[in-house]
Amino acid sequence: MLRTLFSGARDVVARVLIPDAAATTKSAWSLRLIELAALADIILNVVPVVSDYLPWWLTLALLVGAWIARHLIQPKKEAPVADQ
């Protein structure tokens, strides 16, 4: 019961905040890269054994990739005009 309640609430919030939430999540490469950078940073700081295998600059490379994805790859959509 709670699962259907939360699923319905999530759908309502997604429709209100982002009308095309499915298309947005499919093309949100900058968000995915930022999440990967955060995960890599957490892993490098929490698990010191992994720091031998992951380079220290991995977080920086992922964040630069997110910046490139946001500004160059993802098209910027115009906001709809309220009068039309």
Secondary structure, DSSP 8 states (H G I E B T S, - for coil): -HHHHHHHHHHHHHHHH-TTHHHHHHS-HHHHHHHHHHHHHHHHHH-GGGGGTS-TTHHHHHHHHHHHIIIIIS-------TT-
